[in-house]
Each structure stands twice: as C-alpha cells, then as structure tokens.
C-alpha cells in the first residue's frame, strides 16, 4: 500500500487542528509539539492543504491555521489526496504492467482493495473522527502532556532568571 507518513501526518495534523481551533487559529508549532511532527514538514504539508482549500491561514500575532470548511465536509480521502498521496494497493499504480510488462494475476484484487479503501476514507470526515471517544481520550492526554511540558519550561525559566539575578547581586 502506498499510504506513507506524508498522508498519515497530514490526517493527524488536520485532526489536531480541528480539535484545537475552537479558540482561534492554531499555530503549526503547537501541532508540531503535540503530535511530534517536524515543524518544517508541517509547513510543507500545510502549504499543500492550503492550496487545496482545506485550511485557511491567519497572519500575525495569534495567527495560525483553521479548517477552511465545516468539519463534516472534509473527508479524510481529500486530506490524503491534497498532499499527493494515493491509497493504491496495486504494485503498478493501476497501469496494469505489474507482471512482465502486463497485468498480474491479482491485479483485480488489489485494484478492488484500493477502491474499497478510497470509498471508506471518502465516507469518514474530520467530524466523524472528533466524535469518537477514543480520539477525545487521546487528545485530552496529549493536551495534559503539553501542559506539563509548558509548566516545566516555565519552572526552568524562573529558576534561570532567579540564578541570574542572584549572580548579578553577588558581583
């Protein structure tokens, strides 16, 4: 199957965006931190998602991204196709040259599987995923972990400032 990291990351990032955009635009840095996806990789993905009209961006302080349409209107298959991924399970990318420059014995099987996958992913929207309790549970855990990371960074920053102030007084 040809669904690679690019397609998986695009769906994951879009789902994260949909979950967190209720309070305003979401920065790629936030998505990167929560989902452990490289910021530069997200920038590439979101450039493609924006070109396909799946996300809209807001510039400036407090800027970021939001889903451009209703969550129930964005099919998972659209996200995957927007980043130039396919769900083709054939070995020949549908060209029927998979066996000695001709069609292999199992071509119809893999082509049928590809069609089933496409149909399935076309029938699942971002809203469908958000409505799943398992997604809500994972998102809550990720948010709690993110809060702990931010709190720890804040404590380290406070300690560094206190150490700096103490060193300044000593000199």
N, C-alpha and C positions, 0 to 999 in steps of 0.2 A: 504494500500500500504506500502511496506517495504522500500521505499527510505527515508533514515533518514538523519540526519545532516551530517554524515560522507560523504555520496555521494554528498550532496549539497555543502559542504565545499570544497571537492576535485575539483568539477567542477568550483566553484568560484575561488579557488586558481590557478588552471590551466589557467583560463581565464585571471586573473590578471597577471600571469607570461607571457602569450602570448602577452598581451598588453604592457608590460614594458620591454621585453627582447631585444628590438631593439638596445638599447645602451649597451648591455652586460648582464652578469649574474645578476639575481635578487636575493637578499637575502630573506630568509624567514621572517626576522624581518620587511622588507619593506612590504611584503604581509600581515603579521600579523597586522601591523599598519593600512594599508589602508582598509583591509577587516574586522578588528576587530575579528580575529580568534586567539585563543591562539597559541603562538609560539610552545609550546610543542605538541599541537595537530597537527599543521602543520608538525612538524618533523616526527611524526608517519605517516601521510598521504604521505609525500614525500618519505619516506623510501619505502612504497609500490609502489608508482608511479615510483620510480627509478628501483625497481626490475622488474617491468613490461615493462621497456624500454620506458616509456613516457616522462621522464625527465632525463637530464644529469646534473651532478654537477661539479663545478669548485671550488677547494680549495684555501685557502689563502686570502690575502687582495684583495678586489674587487671580491671575489668569490661569488658563489651563484648557482642558477639553471637556466636552459633554457629548452625549449621544445626540445625533442630529435629528432623529425621528423617534416616534414612540417606541418603547422597548418591545412592545408586542408586534411591531412592524419590522424588526430587524432579525432576520433568520440567520442562524449560525452558518449556513452554507454561504450567505452573502459575505460574511466576515472572512471566511476561508478563501473565497474567490477574490476578494478585494486585495489580498496580499499575494496574489498569483499562485495560489496553491490549488491542487486538484485532489480529488478523492478517487482517482482512477486506480483500480486494483489490477488492471491488466499490465502485463510486462512490456507491452508495446505502445503504451499510451493511446490505445484504440486504433492504431494504424494497421493492425492485422498482419504484421510482419514479425511475429514473435517466434516463429519456428522455421529456420532455414528460409528466411525471406517470405514466409507465408503464414497463414493462420495456424495457431497451435490447437491441439485437441480441446483444451479447456478454455479457449478464448471466450466463448459464450457464458461460461460460468463466472469468470472474473468480470466480464462486462455487466452481467446481471447484478453481481455484488456491488459494483460501482454505482449502478442505478439505484439500488436499494439504499446505499449509504447517502447518496445525494438526496433522495426522497426523504429519508429520515432527518437529515440535517436541515432540509428546507422546511420541515414541519416543526422545528424547535426554535423558539425565539429567545431573545435575552430575557424577556419577562418570564417565560416558562422556567428558565434556569433559576432566576431570582426567587420564584415561588417555591422552589424545592427546599425543604427543611435542611437537608444536608449541606446545601450551598450556604444557607443562612448561618449554620453552625460553624462552618469553616471560615466564613467572612468574619464572624464575631471573634473567633480565635486569632485570626490574623490581625484584626484591629487591636485586640488586647496585647498581642506581642509587639505591635508597632508602638503602642502607648508606653510599654515598658522600655523599649529602646530609646524613645524620646526622653523619658524620665531619667534614664541612666545617663544620657548625653548631657542633660541639664545639670545633673549632680556633678558630673565630671567638670563641666564648665564652671560651676560655682566653686568647686574645690580649687581649680586652676586660678580663678580670679582671687580667691582668698590667699592662696600661696603667693601670688604675685604682689598683692597688697602688703602682705607680711614681709616679703623680701624688700619692698620699697621702703617700709618703715625701718627695717634693720640697717639700710645703707645710709 
